């Protein structure tokens, strides 16, 4: 007697008899899943398991491949048990997997390779211009959409790394506290938010542990897409499992490229002329972007842009003058930010370590020294190194790659000096006017 399989509450499944469900059916299941449970905790990684399974079953294939992907999905869900226990989405996934395995006669024993999206056959070779045309309408290519008589766009760069250090679109360099969630970019086309957590308990030293990017839907080019990364989870896909901008004509003008698995991802948004680099270095994330000035300034509500860090910098009460910190470190032969003994580095040792990767004593070198003294985490050396490598890749002006201390802190002194000179000159002219003899009527004739 055959056992009747009934779908359980929370996951409505439509079977296909002996065959595996189609990509469309799996997609429908997961779309309903995401709609029913939008508030899954960030600590619970169940949505990551869902997107990986979706990607691995995005095209039809042999039944044994579907069963392999299903077993891998089951393993992924089981690994989330500790952080997802009590979560409705987690328990629904468990029941859904059981039903799918039963309907498709999948054994719980067998290969469980990590699910990967099947690679489609390579497209026919096209000439460069026809390849570009195949990516979508002209308005989906930023530079080609500009008026032919207009001047070339001015590209700007913003970087955020380490404990944490910010290079703004206007090339200001700041060291900040900014614990918690802060917006880096917020304009008509995309939003970027980082979450910074303490590096050392009891210290104000923080670094980026989470990053979320939202690309807003744009004309015929792309659907709205979200990218989310956090410590030990640097996915090579958007949150829905896709790697491009969706189903619109210009979808390929938004793409994710995994450069180094688990360490470096690039997102190319050609429809707005933007490139983003996200890295994990040690336990923390770094962010770098190249963006046209027009896109940078395309804010929707100027009254609410003060906390847009890449544009305006960190608030004054969140900035740290590391010159004072460095002076204390030199006097005390190395101090943490709280004044306690260093975490394994003296000032000289920190300088020597940073010199290995950053031979030029610019602010990237200084930020490296600062981070080693604050945290003792040697990975911050590489964070500063890669941040500068991103500058060389993304900044449009090679003469501005390096920023020096005199550039960062001398700009405020110059206006004060010129003001003093102007005041002295004004006083001199006033005295000259007072003591000069007035012209007589005869001299005027």
Beta strands, then each sheet from edge to edge (+ up, - down):
strand 1: 155-161
strand 2: 165-167
strand 3: 173-176
strand 4: 180-186
strand 5: 190-198
strand 6: 206-215
strand 7: 225-230
strand 8: 254-260
strand 9: 264-269
strand 10: 274-281
strand 11: 284-292
strand 12: 319-320
sheet 1: 8+ 9- 10+ 11- 1+ 2- 3+ 12-
sheet 2: 4+ 5- 6+ 7-
end
